[in-house]
C-alpha cells in the first residue's frame, strides 16, 4: 500500500496552475526503500518500497503509512525526485491511525531543497478536482487525477 498525497486545487483552475503545484509538491514526495534483514516472525530477508512525503523539511520529517515504519530491524532510505538518497530513522508509529514518521538529516540533501507539504483535509470534498502523487513500485513518480 502506498501513501498517496492528495493535492487539491480550487475548482476552475487552469492546467498550468496544476503544473506549478505538481512541480512544487513532487520535490517533497519520496520513495522509501526498505531492507529488512529478518522479520521477527521468522521469515527471510525482504526488500520493499513505499511512498512518503516531507512534512517538516527543517527537522527532516517524512510521513508515511504505519506499516512502513516497522517495529523490527529495518534499513530504510528516502529517495528524492533527483535520485538523492538519505538514510531514515523510524521515530513514530501511531497505535491507532494508519501513519508513521521517519526522520532524515536535512544536511544530507546536497542538491534538492525539499519543501514541507501541508495537509489540508479541510479542502477535500466530493467533486473537487484532485491529483494523487505517489511512486510506482519505487521506480518513478506517478500522478493520477480524479475528483
Phi and psi in degrees as GROMACS dihedral restraints (atoms count N, CA, C in turn):
[ dihedral_restraints ]
;  ai    aj    ak    al  type     phi  dphi    fc
    3     4     5     6     1  -102.8    20    10
    4     5     6     7     1   150.4    20    10
    6     7     8     9     1   -82.1    20    10
    7     8     9    10     1   126.0    20    10
    9    10    11    12     1  -114.8    20    10
   10    11    12    13     1   131.2    20    10
   12    13    14    15     1   -91.8    20    10
   13    14    15    16     1   116.8    20    10
   15    16    17    18     1   -87.5    20    10
   16    17    18    19     1   123.2    20    10
   18    19    20    21     1  -104.6    20    10
   19    20    21    22     1   125.9    20    10
   21    22    23    24     1  -113.8    20    10
   22    23    24    25     1   124.9    20    10
   24    25    26    27     1  -112.7    20    10
   25    26    27    28     1   147.2    20    10
   27    28    29    30     1   -60.8    20    10
   28    29    30    31     1   141.7    20    10
   30    31    32    33     1   -57.1    20    10
   31    32    33    34     1   140.8    20    10
   33    34    35    36     1    86.3    20    10
   34    35    36    37     1    -0.6    20    10
   36    37    38    39     1   -71.6    20    10
   37    38    39    40     1   147.7    20    10
   39    40    41    42     1   -74.3    20    10
   40    41    42    43     1   159.2    20    10
   42    43    44    45     1   -58.6    20    10
   43    44    45    46     1   -33.1    20    10
   45    46    47    48     1   -66.9    20    10
   46    47    48    49     1   -26.9    20    10
   48    49    50    51     1   -66.1    20    10
   49    50    51    52     1   -40.5    20    10
   51    52    53    54     1   -63.3    20    10
   52    53    54    55     1   -42.5    20    10
   54    55    56    57     1   -61.8    20    10
   55    56    57    58     1   -42.9    20    10
   57    58    59    60     1   -62.7    20    10
   58    59    60    61     1   -41.8    20    10
   60    61    62    63     1   -63.7    20    10
   61    62    63    64     1   -46.4    20    10
   63    64    65    66     1   -64.8    20    10
   64    65    66    67     1   -38.6    20    10
   66    67    68    69     1   -59.7    20    10
   67    68    69    70     1   -40.0    20    10
   69    70    71    72     1   -72.5    20    10
   70    71    72    73     1   -46.5    20    10
   72    73    74    75     1   -70.2    20    10
   73    74    75    76     1   -40.3    20    10
   75    76    77    78     1   -61.5    20    10
   76    77    78    79     1   -23.1    20    10
   78    79    80    81     1   -69.3    20    10
   79    80    81    82     1   -18.9    20    10
   81    82    83    84     1  -101.4    20    10
   82    83    84    85     1    -1.5    20    10
   84    85    86    87     1   -94.2    20    10
   85    86    87    88     1   132.6    20    10
   87    88    89    90     1  -124.1    20    10
   88    89    90    91     1   154.0    20    10
   90    91    92    93     1   -95.0    20    10
   91    92    93    94     1   128.0    20    10
   93    94    95    96     1  -100.6    20    10
   94    95    96    97     1   119.5    20    10
   96    97    98    99     1  -104.4    20    10
   97    98    99   100     1   125.1    20    10
   99   100   101   102     1  -121.8    20    10
  100   101   102   103     1   140.7    20    10
  102   103   104   105     1  -127.1    20    10
  103   104   105   106     1   115.3    20    10
  105   106   107   108     1  -105.1    20    10
  106   107   108   109     1   113.4    20    10
  108   109   110   111     1   -59.8    20    10
  109   110   111   112     1   -39.5    20    10
  111   112   113   114     1  -168.3    20    10
  112   113   114   115     1   130.4    20    10
  114   115   116   117     1   -75.6    20    10
  115   116   117   118     1   155.3    20    10
  117   118   119   120     1   -62.8    20    10
  118   119   120   121     1   -27.4    20    10
  120   121   122   123     1   -75.6    20    10
  121   122   123   124     1    -2.9    20    10
  123   124   125   126     1    97.1    20    10
  124   125   126   127     1    -2.0    20    10
  126   127   128   129     1   -71.3    20    10
  127   128   129   130     1   160.7    20    10
  129   130   131   132     1   -75.1    20    10
  130   131   132   133     1  -173.8    20    10
  132   133   134   135     1   -58.2    20    10
  133   134   135   136     1   145.5    20    10
  135   136   137   138     1  -142.4    20    10
  136   137   138   139     1   149.4    20    10
  138   139   140   141     1  -122.7    20    10
  139   140   141   142     1   141.2    20    10
  141   142   143   144     1  -152.5    20    10
  142   143   144   145     1   168.0    20    10
  144   145   146   147     1  -128.6    20    10
  145   146   147   148     1   151.8    20    10
  147   148   149   150     1  -148.4    20    10
  148   149   150   151     1   175.4    20    10
  150   151   152   153     1  -115.4    20    10
  151   152   153   154     1   144.0    20    10
  153   154   155   156     1  -145.1    20    10
  154   155   156   157     1   172.4    20    10
  156   157   158   159     1  -146.1    20    10
  157   158   159   160     1   149.1    20    10
  159   160   161   162     1   -71.6    20    10
  160   161   162   163     1   123.4    20    10
  162   163   164   165     1  -107.7    20    10
  163   164   165   166     1   -16.7    20    10
  165   166   167   168     1  -149.6    20    10
  166   167   168   169     1    97.0    20    10
  168   169   170   171     1   -68.6    20    10
  169   170   171   172     1   -31.5    20    10
  171   172   173   174     1   -66.9    20    10
  172   173   174   175     1   -40.0    20    10
  174   175   176   177     1   -93.5    20    10
  175   176   177   178     1   -11.3    20    10
  177   178   179   180     1    74.7    20    10
  178   179   180   181     1    46.5    20    10
  180   181   182   183     1  -104.5    20    10
  181   182   183   184     1   133.0    20    10
  183   184   185   186     1  -122.4    20    10
  184   185   186   187     1   128.5    20    10
  186   187   188   189     1   -95.7    20    10
  187   188   189   190     1   138.8    20    10
  189   190   191   192     1  -151.0    20    10
  190   191   192   193     1  -172.4    20    10
  192   193   194   195     1   -73.3    20    10
  193   194   195   196     1   154.2    20    10
  195   196   197   198     1   -58.7    20    10
  196   197   198   199     1   -44.8    20    10
  198   199   200   201     1   -67.0    20    10
  199   200   201   202     1   -16.4    20    10
  201   202   203   204     1   -74.1    20    10
  202   203   204   205     1   -35.8    20    10
  204   205   206   207     1   -88.0    20    10
  205   206   207   208     1    80.3    20    10
  207   208   209   210     1   -75.1    20    10
  208   209   210   211     1   152.6    20    10
  210   211   212   213     1   -78.0    20    10
  211   212   213   214     1   -18.3    20    10
  213   214   215   216     1   -85.8    20    10
  214   215   216   217     1   179.1    20    10
  216   217   218   219     1   -66.7    20    10
  217   218   219   220     1   127.2    20    10
  219   220   221   222     1  -146.3    20    10
  220   221   222   223     1   139.8    20    10
  222   223   224   225     1  -105.8    20    10
  223   224   225   226     1   117.6    20    10
  225   226   227   228     1  -124.0    20    10
  226   227   228   229     1   144.9    20    10
  228   229   230   231     1  -135.2    20    10
  229   230   231   232     1   146.3    20    10
  231   232   233   234     1   -98.7    20    10
  232   233   234   235     1   132.5    20    10
  234   235   236   237     1  -111.3    20    10
  235   236   237   238     1   115.9    20    10
  237   238   239   240     1   -85.3    20    10
  238   239   240   241     1   173.5    20    10
  240   241   242   243     1   -53.7    20    10
  241   242   243   244     1   -37.1    20    10
  243   244   245   246     1   -88.2    20    10
  244   245   246   247     1    13.3    20    10
  246   247   248   249     1    73.9    20    10
  247   248   249   250     1    10.5    20    10
  249   250   251   252     1   -69.2    20    10
  250   251   252   253     1   139.2    20    10
  252   253   254   255     1  -116.0    20    10
  253   254   255   256     1   136.5    20    10
  255   256   257   258     1  -132.1    20    10
  256   257   258   259     1   142.3    20    10
  258   259   260   261     1   -69.2    20    10
  259   260   261   262     1   148.1    20    10
  261   262   263   264     1  -116.3    20    10
  262   263   264   265     1   147.0    20    10
  264   265   266   267     1  -120.7    20    10
  265   266   267   268     1   124.9    20    10
  267   268   269   270     1   -70.3    20    10
  268   269   270   271     1   131.9    20    10
  270   271   272   273     1  -123.1    20    10
  271   272   273   274     1   -17.5    20    10
  273   274   275   276     1  -158.8    20    10
  274   275   276   277     1   137.1    20    10
  276   277   278   279     1  -127.3    20    10
  277   278   279   280     1   117.0    20    10
  279   280   281   282     1   -70.1    20    10
  280   281   282   283     1   131.1    20    10
  282   283   284   285     1   -73.4    20    10
  283   284   285   286     1   -16.7    20    10
  285   286   287   288     1  -116.2    20    10
  286   287   288   289     1   -48.7    20    10
  288   289   290   291     1   -93.5    20    10
  289   290   291   292     1   159.7    20    10
  291   292   293   294     1   -87.1    20    10
  292   293   294   295     1    65.5    20    10
  294   295   296   297     1  -149.2    20    10
  295   296   297   298     1   154.9    20    10
  297   298   299   300     1  -144.2    20    10
  298   299   300   301     1   164.9    20    10
  300   301   302   303     1  -131.5    20    10
  301   302   303   304     1   134.2    20    10
  303   304   305   306     1  -108.6    20    10
  304   305   306   307     1   159.0    20    10
  306   307   308   309     1  -123.0    20    10
  307   308   309   310     1   143.1    20    10
  309   310   311   312     1  -131.2    20    10
  310   311   312   313     1   162.4    20    10
  312   313   314   315     1   -87.0    20    10
  313   314   315   316     1   112.4    20    10
  315   316   317   318     1   -57.9    20    10
  316   317   318   319     1   -25.3    20    10
  318   319   320   321     1   -68.2    20    10
  319   320   321   322     1   -15.8    20    10
  321   322   323   324     1   -75.3    20    10
  322   323   324   325     1   -18.0    20    10
  324   325   326   327     1   -81.4    20    10
  325   326   327   328     1   117.5    20    10
  327   328   329   330     1   -93.9    20    10
  328   329   330   331     1   -31.8    20    10
  330   331   332   333     1  -118.4    20    10
  331   332   333   334     1   -32.3    20    10
  333   334   335   336     1  -100.1    20    10
  334   335   336   337     1   136.7    20    10
  336   337   338   339     1  -102.7    20    10
  337   338   339   340     1   102.8    20    10
  339   340   341   342     1   -77.1    20    10
  340   341   342   343     1   130.9    20    10
  342   343   344   345     1   -82.7    20    10
  343   344   345   346     1   153.8    20    10
  345   346   347   348     1   -82.3    20    10
  346   347   348   349     1   123.8    20    10
  348   349   350   351     1   -93.5    20    10
  349   350   351   352     1   130.3    20    10
  351   352   353   354     1   -93.6    20    10
  352   353   354   355     1   139.2    20    10
  354   355   356   357     1   -82.8    20    10
  355   356   357   358     1   132.8    20    10
  357   358   359   360     1  -132.4    20    10
  358   359   360   361     1    65.4    20    10
  360   361   362   363     1   -62.5    20    10
  361   362   363   364     1   -22.2    20    10
  363   364   365   366     1   -67.6    20    10
  364   365   366   367     1   -18.7    20    10
  366   367   368   369     1   -89.4    20    10
  367   368   369   370     1   -12.8    20    10
  369   370   371   372     1   -81.4    20    10
  370   371   372   373     1   126.0    20    10
  372   373   374   375     1  -157.8    20    10
  373   374   375   376     1   157.4    20    10
  375   376   377   378     1   -59.0    20    10
  376   377   378   379     1   133.0    20    10
  378   379   380   381     1    93.6    20    10
  379   380   381   382     1   -11.5    20    10
  381   382   383   384     1   -81.5    20    10
  382   383   384   385     1   129.9    20    10
  384   385   386   387     1   -61.4    20    10
  385   386   387   388     1   137.4    20    10
  387   388   389   390     1  -133.6    20    10
  388   389   390   391     1   164.4    20    10
  390   391   392   393     1  -126.9    20    10
  391   392   393   394     1   137.1    20    10
  393   394   395   396     1  -113.2    20    10
  394   395   396   397     1   121.5    20    10
  396   397   398   399     1  -110.3    20    10
  397   398   399   400     1   133.3    20    10
  399   400   401   402     1  -156.1    20    10
  400   401   402   403     1  -162.9    20    10
  402   403   404   405     1  -122.1    20    10
  403   404   405   406     1   140.0    20    10
  405   406   407   408     1   -90.5    20    10
  406   407   408   409     1    90.1    20    10
  408   409   410   411     1    53.2    20    10
  409   410   411   412     1    35.8    20    10
  411   412   413   414     1    78.3    20    10
  412   413   414   415     1     3.2    20    10
  414   415   416   417     1   -88.3    20    10
  415   416   417   418     1   -50.4    20    10
  417   418   419   420     1  -156.6    20    10
  418   419   420   421     1   165.0    20    10
  420   421   422   423     1   -68.2    20    10
  421   422   423   424     1   135.5    20    10
  423   424   425   426     1  -119.6    20    10
  424   425   426   427     1   141.3    20    10
  426   427   428   429     1  -128.6    20    10
  427   428   429   430     1   121.9    20    10
  429   430   431   432     1  -116.5    20    10
  430   431   432   433     1   147.8    20    10
  432   433   434   435     1  -112.3    20    10
  433   434   435   436     1   157.7    20    10
  435   436   437   438     1  -172.6    20    10
  436   437   438   439     1  -168.2    20    10
